[in-house]
Amino acid sequence: MRRKALSSVAASLIVVAVVVAMSAAYIGHQLSAYSAQVSELYSAVSSLNRTVASQASATSSIASQQQSIQSRLSSLESSMRFPASAVDATGQQIVVYSEPTRIVSLMPSDTAILFAVGAGPQVVGVDKYSSWPPCLSALKANGTVKDIGSGWYPNPEVILSARPDIVFGASSVPSNHALKQQFAAYGIPVVLLPDNTIEEVLQSIYTVGRLTGHTGAAQLLAENVTAELSYAEGSTIGLNRTSVALIVWPSPIWVAGNGTWEDQMITAAGGSNAFSKVSGWGPVDPEALLAARPQVIIYTAGHGQLNYTEFMSALYQKLGPAADSVPAIASGRVYAVTGEYNDWLTEPGPFVGYGTILLSVLLHPEAYGMNYTSIPHVVSPGTLRLPVPASVPVISTPRCASAVSSP
C-alpha cells in the first residue's frame, strides 16, 4: 500500500512537470524556479522509496514527509494558476495576480457558474435572486454570504462592504457596466460575462474558471453542457419542428426572440420560435399570439407574478373567444414552468443544457415515449421528471462550505 501511495505521488509529480513545461510561455521567468522545485520533489520521492525498502517500520515518518510533499505540490500548482487573465464582454483584459478569496456575484447566472466550477467557498456576496445551489439560502441567512440586493440596480456601498477583490456581472445589464466604471477607481475588477448566445455562456464558464483558479472544473462543466445540448438535439432529429412562444415575463408579456440563447435552445430542442421576428427580448401584445399561432406556449412563472390559472384567465380576458384559435390554447399545450426549471429557462448559466432537454420534452414528448396529454400544465421538478439516461452528464449540486465569512 505504501509503494502504491508513493507511486501515486510520483505520477502526480509527472503531471505537474508536464503542466510546467506546457505553461512555459505563460509563466516565463518562473519556469526555472518551478522546475527546480519539481526536481527537488522527485529526489524526495526517490528517497522515500528507498526508505520504504530499507525501513518498513518508519511508516509515520514517511507519512509525514509524504504529506509535506503533497502540501508543497498543492502550493506549486496554485502558483502556476496565477497570474491569470481573460477578456470580458467589454473587450477589457482582466488580470488576476493571485487566487481571489472574496468574490461578489451580481446575477443568478454568475452565481450558478461560480458554484458549479468549484469557486463557491470564495464567494462572499450574491444578489438577492441567486438561489442555486439550494444551500446558498442558509449562507445568506447566517451572514457567511452577504445579500447585496438587486444586481439589476446594484448598491455600490453594500457591495464595497463585502470587501470584494473581484466582481462578476452580466454584459446584458446596463447598470453592471456603470458599476464596472465606478469600481475601476477602487482597483476592483468587474468582469462582465457575455450572455446573448449559448456559445457566450460556454465562454463565460471558461472565463470564470480561469480567473478563479478552477480551469479544469470549468473545462469539464463546459463539456457536460455541450453533451446535454447534443442529447436534446439528437433526440428530436427527423421530427417536424414545433412552433413555440417562450414567454419570459407574463405580465406584460415579454418573449425571447432571435439573437438570444433561448432562441438557440428552442432550435436545439426541435422547435421553431413563433416570435423569431422579435429582436432579443421584447414586449408583445396578447393579440400577437393570434397572428403567431404557436403550437406550444411556455411561460416562466418562477417570479410568482401569475400562476397558471391567472395567466390563462388574463389571456381569455384580453383575447376573448378568439383565444381558442391559438393552437396551443386549443390543444391545452400551455405550460407554466416553475421552481428550478424556471431558472433553467431564464438564466444563461450552467443549466442551459438541461433547459434545452426540458424544452425538447415539452415540444416533442413523443421522442421520449410520452404523450403531450400526460404533461402537467404546471411544470416543475416535482411534477415532471426529465427522462434523461445515465449516459447524460449530471451537474452535481455543490455543498456550501464557504471558507470565507462576510464582514
Secondary structure by P-SEA (a helix, b strand, c coil): caaaaaaaaaaaaaaaaaaaaaaccccccaaaaaaaaaaaaaaaaaaaaaaaaccccaaaaaaaaaaaaaaaaaaaaaaaaccbbbbccccccccccccccbbbbccaaaaaaaaaacccccccccccccccccaaaaaaaacccccccccccccaaaaaaacccbbbbbcccaaaaaaaaaaccccbbbbbbbcccaaaaaaaaaaaaaaaccaaaaaaaaaaaaaaaaaaaaacccccbbbbbbbcccccbbbbccccaaaaaaaaacbbbccccccccccccccccccccccbbbbbcccccccaaaaaaaaaaacccccccccccccccbbbbcaaaaaaacccccaaaaaaaaaaaaacccccccccccccccccccccccccccccccccccccccccccc
